Amino acid sequence: MSSPLNILIVDDEPHVRRFLSLVVRSVAPAASVVEAGEGEAALALFPTIQPPPGLVLLDVNMPGLDGIETLRRLRAAGHDGPAVILTSLANRQTVEEAIGAGADHYVRKDTPKEEIAALVRLLLDPREDGAASAV
């Protein structure tokens, strides 16, 4: 990670954004974490983040634009880096929609922080040999 790293976290719950920010910073302490509380805000922030986010973490259930539609629009706007959809409940239809929208991984919010950190580490540096349980 030689160039500056930006990570975008999109979740309507401030305590979840804080938790994810701490997990991300435990893996990439030099990363700049940008937070948005809803999909529209994330879409407005996206073009201003330079360099573009190296990772996007999105809650699936948010008021307004949900995480899946937000991801579709981020992909259409040019985000080609890894994206992880987070949710409290996992069902097959939502997982399939998330993957169809361009999610690289789908993670339940009750996943232990060590597993989320391992996944973030793997996504930021795919050469890592860590075994990340990606959902």
C-alpha positions in Angstrom: 0.0 0.0 0.0 2.4 2.6 -1.2 -0.1 5.3 -2.3 -2.6 6.9 0.0 -5.6 4.6 0.8 -9.1 5.8 1.1 -11.9 3.6 2.4 -15.6 4.5 2.2 -18.0 3.2 4.9 -21.7 3.7 4.3 -24.1 2.8 7.1 -27.0 4.6 8.6 -26.0 3.6 12.1 -23.2 5.8 13.5 -22.0 3.1 16.0 -21.6 0.6 13.1 -19.6 3.2 11.1 -17.4 3.7 14.2 -16.9 0.0 14.7 -16.0 -0.6 11.0 -13.7 2.4 11.0 -11.8 0.9 14.0 -11.6 -2.5 12.3 -10.3 -0.9 9.1 -7.7 1.2 11.0 -6.5 -1.9 12.8 -5.6 -3.4 9.5 -4.6 -0.2 7.6 -3.6 2.4 10.2 -2.6 5.0 7.5 -5.9 4.7 5.6 -8.2 7.6 5.4 -11.7 6.5 6.3 -14.6 8.5 4.8 -18.1 7.9 6.2 -21.6 8.4 4.8 -24.8 7.8 6.7 -26.9 6.9 3.6 -26.6 6.0 -0.1 -27.2 9.5 -1.6 -24.5 11.0 0.6 -22.1 8.2 -0.5 -22.8 9.0 -4.1 -22.2 12.7 -3.5 -18.9 12.0 -1.7 -17.6 9.4 -4.1 -16.3 11.8 -6.8 -14.6 14.0 -4.2 -12.5 11.1 -2.7 -9.0 11.2 -4.2 -7.6 8.8 -4.8 -10.8 6.8 -5.3 -11.7 4.4 -2.5 -9.7 1.3 -2.4 -12.5 -0.4 -0.5 -16.2 0.3 0.0 -18.2 -1.2 2.9 -22.0 -0.8 2.5 -24.9 -1.6 4.8 -27.7 -3.3 2.8 -30.6 -1.8 4.7 -30.6 2.0 4.8 -33.3 4.6 4.4 -33.5 6.0 0.9 -31.1 4.2 -1.4 -30.3 0.8 0.0 -26.8 -0.6 -0.2 -27.4 -2.7 -3.3 -28.7 0.2 -5.3 -25.9 2.5 -3.9 -23.4 -0.1 -5.0 -24.9 -0.3 -8.5 -24.6 3.4 -8.8 -21.0 3.5 -7.4 -20.0 0.8 -10.0 -21.7 2.9 -12.8 -19.7 5.9 -11.5 -16.5 4.0 -11.9 -15.7 2.3 -8.6 -13.9 -0.8 -9.7 -12.3 -1.6 -6.3 -13.6 -4.2 -3.8 -17.0 -3.7 -2.3 -18.5 -5.5 0.7 -22.2 -5.5 1.5 -23.0 -5.8 5.3 -26.3 -6.8 6.8 -27.9 -8.0 10.0 -29.8 -10.7 8.2 -28.6 -12.8 5.4 -30.9 -14.5 2.9 -30.2 -16.1 -0.5 -32.1 -13.5 -2.5 -30.3 -10.5 -0.9 -26.9 -12.3 -1.4 -27.6 -12.9 -5.0 -28.7 -9.3 -5.5 -25.6 -8.0 -3.8 -23.3 -10.2 -6.0 -25.3 -9.2 -9.1 -24.8 -5.5 -8.2 -21.0 -6.0 -8.0 -20.3 -6.9 -4.4 -17.1 -8.9 -3.9 -18.3 -10.2 -0.5 -21.3 -10.2 1.7 -20.8 -10.1 5.5 -23.2 -10.4 8.4 -22.7 -7.6 11.0 -22.5 -10.1 13.8 -19.3 -11.6 12.2 -16.5 -11.4 14.7 -14.3 -8.4 14.3 -11.2 -10.6 13.7 -12.9 -12.2 10.6 -13.9 -8.8 9.3 -10.4 -7.5 9.8 -9.0 -10.6 8.0 -11.4 -10.0 5.0 -10.4 -6.3 4.9 -6.7 -7.3 5.0 -7.3 -9.8 2.1 -9.2 -7.2 0.0 -6.6 -4.5 0.5 -3.7 -6.8 -0.3 -4.9 -10.0 -2.2 -1.4 -11.4 -1.9 -2.0 -12.0 1.8 -2.4 -15.7 2.7 -4.9 -15.1 5.5 -8.0 -17.2 5.4 -10.9 -14.8 5.4 -14.3 -16.2 5.9 -16.1 -14.0 3.5 -19.6 -14.7 4.5 
